[in-house]
Amino acid sequence: MSPLAERLVADLRARPRHFAELVEAHTGVAWRDFLRAWGEVRGLEALGRDEQGRYVIAAPAG
């Protein structure tokens, strides 16, 4: 996983966020690089959404 994707995962572990919040938190990153990293995050089984539609990372089982 790329360093940016790892940062996005860390952001989502810290608290649920809407996609726009993630974008705003990483405005210094080229859009293409952001979308590539977001694609990595989207492929994770742990990625989900809460009742408000915000993205979350599920805690590991166990």
All heavy atoms as TSV, in Angstrom:
chain	resi	resn	atom	element	x	y	z
A	1	MET	N	N	0.844	-1.164	0.000
A	1	MET	CA	C	0.000	0.000	0.000
A	1	MET	C	C	0.896	1.235	0.000
A	1	MET	O	O	1.884	1.298	0.717
A	1	MET	CB	C	-0.915	-0.032	1.231
A	1	MET	CG	C	-1.900	1.097	1.253
A	1	MET	SD	S	-3.113	1.031	2.600
A	1	MET	CE	C	-3.993	-0.440	2.194
A	2	SER	N	N	0.526	2.212	-0.784
A	2	SER	CA	C	1.326	3.438	-0.889
A	2	SER	C	C	1.261	4.239	0.414
A	2	SER	O	O	0.309	4.096	1.193
A	2	SER	CB	C	0.802	4.296	-2.040
A	2	SER	OG	O	-0.468	4.829	-1.719
A	3	PRO	N	N	2.253	5.095	0.638
A	3	PRO	CA	C	2.223	5.922	1.849
A	3	PRO	C	C	0.970	6.800	1.948
A	3	PRO	O	O	0.412	6.970	3.032
A	3	PRO	CB	C	3.491	6.769	1.727
A	3	PRO	CG	C	4.415	5.945	0.889
A	3	PRO	CD	C	3.519	5.233	-0.092
A	4	LEU	N	N	0.516	7.321	0.823
A	4	LEU	CA	C	-0.688	8.152	0.859
A	4	LEU	C	C	-1.907	7.314	1.230
A	4	LEU	O	O	-2.739	7.742	2.034
A	4	LEU	CB	C	-0.910	8.860	-0.480
A	4	LEU	CG	C	-2.162	9.729	-0.571
A	4	LEU	CD1	C	-2.213	10.773	0.552
A	4	LEU	CD2	C	-2.245	10.397	-1.938
A	5	ALA	N	N	-2.022	6.132	0.677
A	5	ALA	CA	C	-3.142	5.252	1.030
A	5	ALA	C	C	-3.092	4.914	2.519
A	5	ALA	O	O	-4.122	4.895	3.189
A	5	ALA	CB	C	-3.111	3.988	0.183
A	6	GLU	N	N	-1.910	4.703	3.044
A	6	GLU	CA	C	-1.774	4.432	4.473
A	6	GLU	C	C	-2.222	5.637	5.300
A	6	GLU	O	O	-2.855	5.472	6.344
A	6	GLU	CB	C	-0.336	4.045	4.811
A	6	GLU	CG	C	0.035	2.683	4.281
A	6	GLU	CD	C	1.481	2.309	4.539
A	6	GLU	OE1	O	2.220	3.080	5.181
A	6	GLU	OE2	O	1.875	1.225	4.088
A	7	ARG	N	N	-1.922	6.847	4.829
A	7	ARG	CA	C	-2.382	8.053	5.537
A	7	ARG	C	C	-3.906	8.163	5.495
A	7	ARG	O	O	-4.545	8.542	6.486
A	7	ARG	CB	C	-1.736	9.306	4.957
A	7	ARG	CG	C	-0.269	9.436	5.318
A	7	ARG	CD	C	0.264	10.836	5.061
A	7	ARG	NE	N	0.046	11.313	3.707
A	7	ARG	CZ	C	0.969	11.331	2.742
A	7	ARG	NH1	N	2.195	10.917	2.980
A	7	ARG	NH2	N	0.684	11.785	1.548
A	8	LEU	N	N	-4.495	7.828	4.351
A	8	LEU	CA	C	-5.954	7.869	4.246
A	8	LEU	C	C	-6.587	6.867	5.209
A	8	LEU	O	O	-7.581	7.177	5.877
A	8	LEU	CB	C	-6.398	7.589	2.808
A	8	LEU	CG	C	-6.023	8.642	1.774
A	8	LEU	CD1	C	-6.369	8.154	0.370
A	8	LEU	CD2	C	-6.685	9.970	2.063
A	9	VAL	N	N	-6.016	5.681	5.286
A	9	VAL	CA	C	-6.514	4.675	6.222
A	9	VAL	C	C	-6.381	5.184	7.654
A	9	VAL	O	O	-7.303	5.051	8.468
A	9	VAL	CB	C	-5.787	3.328	6.035
A	9	VAL	CG1	C	-6.079	2.373	7.181
A	9	VAL	CG2	C	-6.179	2.695	4.704
A	10	ALA	N	N	-5.257	5.799	7.983
A	10	ALA	CA	C	-5.064	6.353	9.329
A	10	ALA	C	C	-6.105	7.431	9.619
A	10	ALA	O	O	-6.648	7.490	10.737
A	10	ALA	CB	C	-3.648	6.907	9.474
A	11	ASP	N	N	-6.401	8.273	8.635
A	11	ASP	CA	C	-7.439	9.299	8.804
A	11	ASP	C	C	-8.780	8.650	9.144
A	11	ASP	O	O	-9.500	9.111	10.034
A	11	ASP	CB	C	-7.611	10.124	7.526
A	11	ASP	CG	C	-6.458	11.065	7.242
A	11	ASP	OD1	O	-5.630	11.301	8.141
A	11	ASP	OD2	O	-6.392	11.559	6.092
A	12	LEU	N	N	-9.103	7.575	8.428
A	12	LEU	CA	C	-10.391	6.911	8.638
A	12	LEU	C	C	-10.428	6.107	9.932
A	12	LEU	O	O	-11.499	5.918	10.512
A	12	LEU	CB	C	-10.726	6.023	7.437
A	12	LEU	CG	C	-10.963	6.778	6.132
A	12	LEU	CD1	C	-11.126	5.814	4.981
A	12	LEU	CD2	C	-12.181	7.694	6.256
A	13	ARG	N	N	-9.287	5.635	10.372
A	13	ARG	CA	C	-9.242	4.957	11.679
A	13	ARG	C	C	-9.434	5.968	12.808
A	13	ARG	O	O	-10.020	5.647	13.843
A	13	ARG	CB	C	-7.921	4.227	11.863
A	13	ARG	CG	C	-7.814	2.943	11.091
A	13	ARG	CD	C	-6.554	2.184	11.510
A	13	ARG	NE	N	-6.142	1.243	10.497
A	13	ARG	CZ	C	-6.607	0.002	10.387
A	13	ARG	NH1	N	-7.490	-0.430	11.235
A	13	ARG	NH2	N	-6.163	-0.790	9.435
A	14	ALA	N	N	-8.961	7.188	12.603
A	14	ALA	CA	C	-9.080	8.230	13.625
A	14	ALA	C	C	-10.543	8.627	13.834
A	14	ALA	O	O	-10.977	8.822	14.968
A	14	ALA	CB	C	-8.253	9.446	13.245
A	15	ARG	N	N	-11.290	8.744	12.738
A	15	ARG	CA	C	-12.720	9.064	12.825
A	15	ARG	C	C	-13.349	8.894	11.442
A	15	ARG	O	O	-12.664	9.016	10.421
A	15	ARG	CB	C	-12.946	10.472	13.350
A	15	ARG	CG	C	-12.535	11.583	12.434
A	15	ARG	CD	C	-12.928	12.943	13.022
A	15	ARG	NE	N	-12.435	14.043	12.222
A	15	ARG	CZ	C	-13.060	14.538	11.157
A	15	ARG	NH1	N	-14.200	14.030	10.762
A	15	ARG	NH2	N	-12.532	15.540	10.485
A	16	PRO	N	N	-14.648	8.618	11.403
A	16	PRO	CA	C	-15.339	8.512	10.107
A	16	PRO	C	C	-15.280	9.840	9.371
A	16	PRO	O	O	-15.327	10.905	9.987
A	16	PRO	CB	C	-16.776	8.178	10.501
A	16	PRO	CG	C	-16.686	7.611	11.872
A	16	PRO	CD	C	-15.534	8.322	12.524
A	17	ARG	N	N	-15.157	9.764	8.043
A	17	ARG	CA	C	-15.080	10.984	7.235
A	17	ARG	C	C	-15.806	10.791	5.904
A	17	ARG	O	O	-15.810	9.702	5.351
A	17	ARG	CB	C	-13.629	11.335	6.921
A	17	ARG	CG	C	-12.808	11.658	8.132
A	17	ARG	CD	C	-11.343	11.782	7.753
A	17	ARG	NE	N	-10.490	11.697	8.914
A	17	ARG	CZ	C	-9.871	12.732	9.462
A	17	ARG	NH1	N	-9.989	13.915	8.946
A	17	ARG	NH2	N	-9.119	12.565	10.520
A	18	HIS	N	N	-16.354	11.890	5.421
A	18	HIS	CA	C	-16.893	11.902	4.065
A	18	HIS	C	C	-15.720	12.016	3.091
A	18	HIS	O	O	-14.646	12.510	3.451
A	18	HIS	CB	C	-17.842	13.094	3.870
A	18	HIS	CG	C	-19.134	12.946	4.595
A	18	HIS	ND1	N	-20.127	12.080	4.208
A	18	HIS	CD2	C	-19.596	13.566	5.705
A	18	HIS	CE1	C	-21.139	12.167	5.028
A	18	HIS	NE2	N	-20.844	13.066	5.959
A	19	PHE	N	N	-15.928	11.589	1.867
A	19	PHE	CA	C	-14.883	11.654	0.851
A	19	PHE	C	C	-14.346	13.081	0.726
A	19	PHE	O	O	-13.130	13.290	0.660
A	19	PHE	CB	C	-15.429	11.157	-0.491
A	19	PHE	CG	C	-14.423	11.204	-1.595
A	19	PHE	CD1	C	-13.398	10.285	-1.666
A	19	PHE	CD2	C	-14.507	12.181	-2.581
A	19	PHE	CE1	C	-12.461	10.324	-2.693
A	19	PHE	CE2	C	-13.579	12.219	-3.613
A	19	PHE	CZ	C	-12.564	11.295	-3.664
A	20	ALA	N	N	-15.237	14.064	0.723
A	20	ALA	CA	C	-14.803	15.459	0.577
A	20	ALA	C	C	-13.871	15.880	1.714
A	20	ALA	O	O	-12.946	16.666	1.496
A	20	ALA	CB	C	-16.015	16.385	0.520
A	21	GLU	N	N	-14.089	15.360	2.914
A	21	GLU	CA	C	-13.208	15.678	4.040
A	21	GLU	C	C	-11.800	15.127	3.795
A	21	GLU	O	O	-10.807	15.775	4.137
A	21	GLU	CB	C	-13.751	15.100	5.333
A	21	GLU	CG	C	-15.037	15.735	5.806
A	21	GLU	CD	C	-15.557	15.060	7.045
A	21	GLU	OE1	O	-16.304	14.064	6.906
A	21	GLU	OE2	O	-15.199	15.513	8.148
A	22	LEU	N	N	-11.725	13.939	3.235
A	22	LEU	CA	C	-10.420	13.357	2.919
A	22	LEU	C	C	-9.714	14.195	1.858
A	22	LEU	O	O	-8.517	14.462	1.962
A	22	LEU	CB	C	-10.575	11.915	2.438
A	22	LEU	CG	C	-11.045	10.919	3.487
A	22	LEU	CD1	C	-11.430	9.605	2.830
A	22	LEU	CD2	C	-9.975	10.705	4.540
A	23	VAL	N	N	-10.450	14.595	0.850
A	23	VAL	CA	C	-9.878	15.439	-0.206
A	23	VAL	C	C	-9.348	16.740	0.386
A	23	VAL	O	O	-8.211	17.137	0.115
A	23	VAL	CB	C	-10.922	15.721	-1.307
A	23	VAL	CG1	C	-10.397	16.751	-2.299
A	23	VAL	CG2	C	-11.297	14.434	-2.038
A	24	GLU	N	N	-10.142	17.394	1.218
A	24	GLU	CA	C	-9.747	18.667	1.821
A	24	GLU	C	C	-8.515	18.515	2.714
A	24	GLU	O	O	-7.704	19.432	2.809
A	24	GLU	CB	C	-10.899	19.247	2.628
A	24	GLU	CG	C	-12.021	19.765	1.763
A	24	GLU	CD	C	-13.231	20.210	2.563
A	24	GLU	OE1	O	-13.147	20.288	3.807
A	24	GLU	OE2	O	-14.273	20.451	1.935
A	25	ALA	N	N	-8.373	17.363	3.350
A	25	ALA	CA	C	-7.237	17.132	4.242
A	25	ALA	C	C	-5.941	16.889	3.474
A	25	ALA	O	O	-4.854	16.932	4.055
A	25	ALA	CB	C	-7.526	15.948	5.157
A	26	HIS	N	N	-6.044	16.653	2.163
A	26	HIS	CA	C	-4.860	16.329	1.357
A	26	HIS	C	C	-4.801	17.178	0.094
A	26	HIS	O	O	-4.473	16.685	-0.989
A	26	HIS	CB	C	-4.864	14.828	1.021
A	26	HIS	CG	C	-4.828	13.964	2.227
A	26	HIS	ND1	N	-3.657	13.682	2.895
A	26	HIS	CD2	C	-5.809	13.358	2.928
A	26	HIS	CE1	C	-3.928	12.919	3.940
A	26	HIS	NE2	N	-5.224	12.718	3.986
A	27	THR	N	N	-5.069	18.463	0.242
A	27	THR	CA	C	-5.099	19.347	-0.929
A	27	THR	C	C	-3.732	19.532	-1.573
A	27	THR	O	O	-3.660	19.926	-2.733
A	27	THR	CB	C	-5.686	20.731	-0.567
A	27	THR	OG1	O	-4.923	21.281	0.509
A	27	THR	CG2	C	-7.147	20.633	-0.183
A	28	GLY	N	N	-2.671	19.237	-0.861
A	28	GLY	CA	C	-1.335	19.384	-1.428
A	28	GLY	C	C	-0.910	18.229	-2.308
A	28	GLY	O	O	0.169	18.244	-2.897
A	29	VAL	N	N	-1.771	17.231	-2.433
A	29	VAL	CA	C	-1.460	16.038	-3.218
A	29	VAL	C	C	-2.088	16.183	-4.603
A	29	VAL	O	O	-3.231	16.644	-4.733
A	29	VAL	CB	C	-2.030	14.779	-2.513
A	29	VAL	CG1	C	-1.848	13.534	-3.359
A	29	VAL	CG2	C	-1.393	14.609	-1.146
A	30	ALA	N	N	-1.355	15.797	-5.621
A	30	ALA	CA	C	-1.905	15.822	-6.982
A	30	ALA	C	C	-3.154	14.938	-7.051
A	30	ALA	O	O	-3.199	13.864	-6.449
A	30	ALA	CB	C	-0.860	15.332	-7.981
A	31	TRP	N	N	-4.173	15.417	-7.765
A	31	TRP	CA	C	-5.447	14.710	-7.845
A	31	TRP	C	C	-5.260	13.274	-8.335
A	31	TRP	O	O	-5.866	12.347	-7.802
A	31	TRP	CB	C	-6.394	15.490	-8.737
A	31	TRP	CG	C	-7.784	14.938	-8.826
A	31	TRP	CD1	C	-8.410	14.519	-9.944
A	31	TRP	CD2	C	-8.716	14.745	-7.746
A	31	TRP	NE1	N	-9.679	14.072	-9.642
A	31	TRP	CE2	C	-9.885	14.213	-8.294
A	31	TRP	CE3	C	-8.663	14.973	-6.375
A	31	TRP	CZ2	C	-11.009	13.899	-7.520
A	31	TRP	CZ3	C	-9.776	14.663	-5.611
A	31	TRP	CH2	C	-10.931	14.135	-6.182
A	32	ARG	N	N	-4.437	13.080	-9.334
A	32	ARG	CA	C	-4.191	11.741	-9.869
A	32	ARG	C	C	-3.622	10.823	-8.793
A	32	ARG	O	O	-4.055	9.684	-8.649
A	32	ARG	CB	C	-3.230	11.816	-11.045
A	32	ARG	CG	C	-2.847	10.446	-11.585
A	32	ARG	CD	C	-1.844	10.551	-12.681
A	32	ARG	NE	N	-2.532	11.033	-13.876
A	32	ARG	CZ	C	-1.971	11.172	-15.054
A	32	ARG	NH1	N	-0.692	10.899	-15.203
A	32	ARG	NH2	N	-2.644	11.596	-16.074
A	33	ASP	N	N	-2.676	11.338	-8.007
A	33	ASP	CA	C	-2.074	10.543	-6.931
A	33	ASP	C	C	-3.094	10.246	-5.842
A	33	ASP	O	O	-3.127	9.142	-5.294
A	33	ASP	CB	C	-0.866	11.265	-6.340
A	33	ASP	CG	C	0.251	11.433	-7.345
A	33	ASP	OD1	O	0.324	10.640	-8.313
A	33	ASP	OD2	O	1.061	12.368	-7.175
A	34	PHE	N	N	-3.925	11.238	-5.535
A	34	PHE	CA	C	-4.959	11.026	-4.522
A	34	PHE	C	C	-5.915	9.931	-4.975
A	34	PHE	O	O	-6.237	9.011	-4.201
A	34	PHE	CB	C	-5.731	12.323	-4.241
A	34	PHE	CG	C	-6.763	12.153	-3.180
A	34	PHE	CD1	C	-6.428	12.353	-1.846
A	34	PHE	CD2	C	-8.062	11.787	-3.482
A	34	PHE	CE1	C	-7.376	12.174	-0.840
A	34	PHE	CE2	C	-9.011	11.600	-2.502
A	34	PHE	CZ	C	-8.666	11.799	-1.178
A	35	LEU	N	N	-6.374	10.007	-6.209
A	35	LEU	CA	C	-7.324	9.004	-6.699
A	35	LEU	C	C	-6.706	7.620	-6.772
A	35	LEU	O	O	-7.388	6.619	-6.506
A	35	LEU	CB	C	-7.878	9.417	-8.060
A	35	LEU	CG	C	-8.815	10.616	-8.041
A	35	LEU	CD1	C	-9.270	10.937	-9.459
A	35	LEU	CD2	C	-10.005	10.384	-7.126
A	36	ARG	N	N	-5.439	7.542	-7.104
A	36	ARG	CA	C	-4.758	6.247	-7.125
A	36	ARG	C	C	-4.736	5.649	-5.709
A	36	ARG	O	O	-5.039	4.475	-5.517
A	36	ARG	CB	C	-3.346	6.400	-7.677
A	36	ARG	CG	C	-2.650	5.068	-7.895
A	36	ARG	CD	C	-1.300	5.235	-8.578
A	36	ARG	NE	N	-1.470	5.777	-9.919
A	36	ARG	CZ	C	-0.897	6.884	-10.369
A	36	ARG	NH1	N	-0.102	7.594	-9.599
A	36	ARG	NH2	N	-1.094	7.302	-11.605
A	37	ALA	N	N	-4.386	6.465	-4.727
A	37	ALA	CA	C	-4.352	6.010	-3.334
A	37	ALA	C	C	-5.756	5.649	-2.851
A	37	ALA	O	O	-5.945	4.639	-2.161
A	37	ALA	CB	C	-3.731	7.077	-2.438
A	38	TRP	N	N	-6.743	6.458	-3.223
A	38	TRP	CA	C	-8.114	6.171	-2.824
A	38	TRP	C	C	-8.580	4.839	-3.413
A	38	TRP	O	O	-9.300	4.074	-2.759
A	38	TRP	CB	C	-9.051	7.303	-3.241
A	38	TRP	CG	C	-10.478	7.047	-2.849
A	38	TRP	CD1	C	-11.535	6.911	-3.677
A	38	TRP	CD2	C	-10.989	6.882	-1.522
A	38	TRP	NE1	N	-12.684	6.671	-2.956
A	38	TRP	CE2	C	-12.360	6.650	-1.632
A	38	TRP	CE3	C	-10.406	6.904	-0.256
A	38	TRP	CZ2	C	-13.175	6.439	-0.520
A	38	TRP	CZ3	C	-11.217	6.697	0.850
A	38	TRP	CH2	C	-12.586	6.466	0.712
A	39	GLY	N	N	-8.146	4.529	-4.618
A	39	GLY	CA	C	-8.461	3.236	-5.216
A	39	GLY	C	C	-7.909	2.085	-4.385
A	39	GLY	O	O	-8.558	1.045	-4.245
A	40	GLU	N	N	-6.722	2.268	-3.831
A	40	GLU	CA	C	-6.149	1.249	-2.948
A	40	GLU	C	C	-7.018	1.075	-1.702
A	40	GLU	O	O	-7.293	-0.052	-1.279
A	40	GLU	CB	C	-4.737	1.638	-2.517
A	40	GLU	CG	C	-3.711	1.618	-3.620
A	40	GLU	CD	C	-2.351	2.017	-3.099
A	40	GLU	OE1	O	-1.797	1.270	-2.268
A	40	GLU	OE2	O	-1.861	3.087	-3.503
A	41	VAL	N	N	-7.438	2.190	-1.130
A	41	VAL	CA	C	-8.269	2.141	0.079
A	41	VAL	C	C	-9.618	1.501	-0.240
A	41	VAL	O	O	-10.118	0.668	0.527
A	41	VAL	CB	C	-8.457	3.549	0.677
A	41	VAL	CG1	C	-9.416	3.535	1.856
A	41	VAL	CG2	C	-7.108	4.132	1.085
A	42	ARG	N	N	-10.198	1.846	-1.375
A	42	ARG	CA	C	-11.501	1.280	-1.768
A	42	ARG	C	C	-11.451	-0.228	-1.912
A	42	ARG	O	O	-12.460	-0.902	-1.750
A	42	ARG	CB	C	-11.973	1.889	-3.094
A	42	ARG	CG	C	-12.390	3.331	-3.049
A	42	ARG	CD	C	-13.728	3.560	-2.407
A	42	ARG	NE	N	-14.772	2.719	-2.913
A	42	ARG	CZ	C	-15.782	3.116	-3.663
A	42	ARG	NH1	N	-15.873	4.366	-4.014
A	42	ARG	NH2	N	-16.698	2.263	-4.046
A	43	GLY	N	N	-10.276	-0.771	-2.194
A	43	GLY	CA	C	-10.133	-2.214	-2.345
A	43	GLY	C	C	-10.030	-2.969	-1.033
A	43	GLY	O	O	-10.045	-4.206	-1.035
A	44	LEU	N	N	-9.956	-2.268	0.073
A	44	LEU	CA	C	-9.825	-2.927	1.373
A	44	LEU	C	C	-11.170	-3.479	1.848
A	44	LEU	O	O	-12.187	-2.792	1.793
A	44	LEU	CB	C	-9.307	-1.944	2.425
A	44	LEU	CG	C	-7.925	-1.350	2.181
A	44	LEU	CD1	C	-7.620	-0.312	3.262
A	44	LEU	CD2	C	-6.879	-2.450	2.192
A	45	GLU	N	N	-11.150	-4.709	2.340
A	45	GLU	CA	C	-12.375	-5.299	2.885
A	45	GLU	C	C	-12.836	-4.564	4.133
A	45	GLU	O	O	-14.019	-4.573	4.461
A	45	GLU	CB	C	-12.153	-6.771	3.205
A	45	GLU	CG	C	-12.026	-7.631	1.980
A	45	GLU	CD	C	-11.915	-9.101	2.328
A	45	GLU	OE1	O	-12.371	-9.516	3.414
A	45	GLU	OE2	O	-11.372	-9.847	1.501
A	46	ALA	N	N	-11.911	-3.923	4.835
A	46	ALA	CA	C	-12.234	-3.242	6.089
A	46	ALA	C	C	-12.955	-1.912	5.869
A	46	ALA	O	O	-13.475	-1.327	6.814
A	46	ALA	CB	C	-10.961	-3.010	6.899
A	47	LEU	N	N	-12.999	-1.419	4.638
A	47	LEU	CA	C	-13.644	-0.137	4.371
A	47	LEU	C	C	-15.157	-0.309	4.405
A	47	LEU	O	O	-15.710	-1.224	3.796
A	47	LEU	CB	C	-13.227	0.408	3.002
A	47	LEU	CG	C	-13.797	1.773	2.630
A	47	LEU	CD1	C	-13.244	2.858	3.553
A	47	LEU	CD2	C	-13.490	2.097	1.183
A	48	GLY	N	N	-15.811	0.582	5.136
A	48	GLY	CA	C	-17.266	0.547	5.213
A	48	GLY	C	C	-17.803	1.955	5.343
A	48	GLY	O	O	-17.068	2.935	5.182
A	49	ARG	N	N	-19.087	2.045	5.632
A	49	ARG	CA	C	-19.730	3.348	5.836
A	49	ARG	C	C	-20.588	3.293	7.089
A	49	ARG	O	O	-21.135	2.251	7.431
A	49	ARG	CB	C	-20.605	3.701	4.647
A	49	ARG	CG	C	-19.790	4.001	3.408
A	49	ARG	CD	C	-20.610	4.804	2.476
A	49	ARG	NE	N	-19.884	5.075	1.259
A	49	ARG	CZ	C	-20.133	6.110	0.505
A	49	ARG	NH1	N	-21.064	6.958	0.828
A	49	ARG	NH2	N	-19.450	6.306	-0.590
A	50	ASP	N	N	-20.698	4.450	7.733
A	50	ASP	CA	C	-21.551	4.526	8.904
A	50	ASP	C	C	-22.948	5.003	8.498
A	50	ASP	O	O	-23.243	5.156	7.310
A	50	ASP	CB	C	-20.916	5.401	9.992
A	50	ASP	CG	C	-20.845	6.875	9.633
A	50	ASP	OD1	O	-21.381	7.285	8.569
A	50	ASP	OD2	O	-20.256	7.636	10.407
A	51	GLU	N	N	-23.808	5.256	9.487
A	51	GLU	CA	C	-25.193	5.646	9.230
A	51	GLU	C	C	-25.318	6.975	8.480
A	51	GLU	O	O	-26.318	7.221	7.816
A	51	GLU	CB	C	-25.964	5.777	10.556
A	51	GLU	CG	C	-25.869	4.589	11.470
A	51	GLU	CD	C	-24.576	4.579	12.286
A	51	GLU	OE1	O	-24.131	5.628	12.782
A	51	GLU	OE2	O	-23.987	3.501	12.403
A	52	GLN	N	N	-24.319	7.845	8.618
A	52	GLN	CA	C	-24.344	9.140	7.932
A	52	GLN	C	C	-23.662	9.092	6.563
A	52	GLN	O	O	-23.491	10.117	5.924
A	52	GLN	CB	C	-23.657	10.210	8.793
A	52	GLN	CG	C	-24.464	10.642	10.000
A	52	GLN	CD	C	-24.350	9.654	11.164
A	52	GLN	OE1	O	-23.314	9.049	11.373
A	52	GLN	NE2	N	-25.440	9.480	11.889
A	53	GLY	N	N	-23.229	7.925	6.137
A	53	GLY	CA	C	-22.598	7.792	4.840
A	53	GLY	C	C	-21.106	8.085	4.839
A	53	GLY	O	O	-20.478	8.119	3.787
A	54	ARG	N	N	-20.526	8.314	6.037
A	54	ARG	CA	C	-19.093	8.573	6.130
A	54	ARG	C	C	-18.338	7.251	6.022
A	54	ARG	O	O	-18.806	6.212	6.467
A	54	ARG	CB	C	-18.767	9.254	7.458
A	54	ARG	CG	C	-19.448	10.598	7.615
A	54	ARG	CD	C	-19.230	11.154	8.980
A	54	ARG	NE	N	-19.840	10.254	9.961
A	54	ARG	CZ	C	-19.977	10.520	11.253
A	54	ARG	NH1	N	-19.531	11.653	11.736
A	54	ARG	NH2	N	-20.542	9.648	12.060
A	55	TYR	N	N	-17.143	7.332	5.450
A	55	TYR	CA	C	-16.298	6.150	5.350
A	55	TYR	C	C	-15.659	5.845	6.689
A	55	TYR	O	O	-15.299	6.755	7.441
A	55	TYR	CB	C	-15.196	6.358	4.291
A	55	TYR	CG	C	-15.739	6.330	2.896
A	55	TYR	CD1	C	-15.998	7.502	2.200
A	55	TYR	CD2	C	-16.013	5.120	2.255
A	55	TYR	CE1	C	-16.495	7.488	0.917
A	55	TYR	CE2	C	-16.515	5.094	0.973
A	55	TYR	CZ	C	-16.762	6.275	0.313
A	55	TYR	OH	O	-17.261	6.242	-0.959
A	56	VAL	N	N	-15.513	4.559	6.981
A	56	VAL	CA	C	-14.874	4.083	8.206
A	56	VAL	C	C	-14.000	2.891	7.869
A	56	VAL	O	O	-14.200	2.219	6.856
A	56	VAL	CB	C	-15.896	3.673	9.290
A	56	VAL	CG1	C	-16.745	4.844	9.737
A	56	VAL	CG2	C	-16.787	2.549	8.789
A	57	ILE	N	N	-13.026	2.634	8.710
A	57	ILE	CA	C	-12.218	1.427	8.619
A	57	ILE	C	C	-12.597	0.565	9.808
A	57	ILE	O	O	-12.486	0.997	10.965
A	57	ILE	CB	C	-10.714	1.723	8.632
A	57	ILE	CG1	C	-10.296	2.537	7.408
A	57	ILE	CG2	C	-9.884	0.441	8.744
A	57	ILE	CD1	C	-10.360	1.800	6.090
A	58	ALA	N	N	-13.064	-0.617	9.540
A	58	ALA	CA	C	-13.474	-1.534	10.607
A	58	ALA	C	C	-12.255	-1.985	11.388
A	58	ALA	O	O	-11.170	-2.175	10.817
A	58	ALA	CB	C	-14.194	-2.738	10.013
A	59	ALA	N	N	-12.423	-2.149	12.667
A	59	ALA	CA	C	-11.340	-2.652	13.515
A	59	ALA	C	C	-11.058	-4.102	13.134
A	59	ALA	O	O	-11.977	-4.854	12.790
A	59	ALA	CB	C	-11.744	-2.574	14.979
A	60	PRO	N	N	-9.789	-4.502	13.180
A	60	PRO	CA	C	-9.470	-5.900	12.868
A	60	PRO	C	C	-10.156	-6.840	13.833
A	60	PRO	O	O	-10.315	-6.526	15.021
A	60	PRO	CB	C	-7.950	-5.974	13.036
A	60	PRO	CG	C	-7.463	-4.589	13.227
A	60	PRO	CD	C	-8.632	-3.726	13.532
A	61	ALA	N	N	-10.577	-7.971	13.328
A	61	ALA	CA	C	-11.228	-8.980	14.177
A	61	ALA	C	C	-10.193	-9.589	15.123
A	61	ALA	O	O	-9.038	-9.789	14.773
A	61	ALA	CB	C	-11.851	-10.077	13.318
A	62	GLY	N	N	-10.648	-9.869	16.331
A	62	GLY	CA	C	-9.754	-10.546	17.278
A	62	GLY	C	C	-9.289	-9.728	18.347
A	62	GLY	O	O	-9.159	-8.921	18.981
